[in-house]
Amino acid sequence: MTSNPIHFGTSGWRGIIADDFTFDGVRIASAAIAAHVRSLSKNPTLLVGHDTRFFSPEFARAAATVLVNDGCPVLFCGKTPTPAIAFEIRRRKIQGAINITASHRSTPSRPIERTGQRPRITVRPSHANRPSMTVIARYSA
């Protein structure tokens, strides 16, 4: 299991690959998301997508596997622009989505040109807006 805490912000969970953004962390976050969605819907469906960056497809497949194993059928859309995911949630009237994409946040120690290696997991609920701070706090490890 991951020893680094998972902190969801208003735009998801950000981290550095193999440092604080790991496959174990993606699995833990995905299991928490599945539990939350199942608490709201008896038959939830989630969409999982990703961008073209380093390890995004592998992280997305790991998330999808956990969701399916935890009782959430998945529509795996693969390589997809982020706005298309929000659109599909509403169009299909599904419970939400997980999107693996790059963070666009930089810090003094991580300048903007390196943010492509800072993936994030973005969770979109069925209303295609950001999750509430209550939900974020509940599932941050």
N, C-alpha and C positions, 0 to 999 in steps of 0.2 A: 504494500500500500504506500501511498504518497506520504511523505513526512512534512511537506510544505502545505500550509493552509490554503484553502480555496476561498477567495474573496470575490463575490460578485458585486460589480458596480452597476450603475444605471445602464451601461451598454454591454454588460456581460462580464466574463472572467477573462482577464488578460494574463499573459505570462511569457516567459522565455522558454522555447523548446528545450526539453531535457533538464531544465533547471526547476522551474515551478510549473511549467505546463507539460505534463507527462501523460502517457496512456493511462496510468492508474488514476490520475486526477480526472481525466475525461470520463473514465468509467464511473468514478464516484459521483461526479456532477450529473452524469446522465441518469444514474440510478435515483438520485434525489429529484431530478426533473420528472422521471417516470412516476415516482411516488406522489409527487405533487399533482401531476395531471390526472392520475387515477383517483386521487381524492376528490377531484372536481367532476369527473365523468366516468360512467361505467364502461363505456366503449371508446376510449380516446384513440385518436389517430394523430401522429406527429409527422412532420416533414423534416428530412435531414438533408442539408446541402453543404457545399463547401466552395472555396475559391480554388485557384490554380497554384497556390503557393506550396512551399516545401511541407510535406507530410500532411497537408489538409485532407486529401482523400483517405489516408489511413486513420486519421483522427475521426473523421466522419463515419467511417465504417465501424470503428470501435464504439462510438456513441450509438449508432443504429443497432448494433448487436445487443447492447445492454438494454435499450428501450424495448426491443422485441422480446428478449428473455424476461423482461419485467412486465410484460402484458400490454405493451403499447405498440400496435401495428404502425409500421413506418412506410412512408412514401419516400423513397430515396431518390432524390433528384440529381445528385452528383454535382458537377461543376455548374454553378448558377450564380448570377448576380444577386446581391443582397436584396434589392428592391423586388425582384421577382418572387422571392420567398415570402415576403410580407403580402404581396398580391395574391399568391396561391393560398395562403392561410384563409383569407377572406373569400376567395372564389370557391374553394372547396368546402368552406365552412368546417374546418378541422380545428383541433384544440391548440395547435401551436407548432413551433419548429425549433430545431437546433441548427445553427449555421456556424461552420468553422471558417473563419476569415481572419485577415490580418488586422491588428490594432493600428489605429492612426494616431495614437498618442505617443508622444516622445517625452523623454526626460533629459536633464542635462547630461546624465551618464549614458544615455541611449539616444543619440541624435536621430532625427527623422529618417535619414537614409537607412537605418537599421531596423525600422519598425516592421519590415516584411518578415522578420524572424520572431516577431512577437504576436503569435496567434491569439485569437480570443474565441471563446464559445459565446455565441449570442443566442439568447432564448427569447422567442417571441410568443406571447400568449395568443389566444384565438382572436382577440380584438386588434392584433397586429401592432400594438403599442408596447412600450417597455413594461416589464413586470414591475409590480409595486415594490416599494422599499420593504414592506412587510414580508413579501415572498422572498426577496433577495436576502434579507437577514435570516429568515428561517432556514435557507439552504446553503448559506455560507458555512464552510467547515472551519 
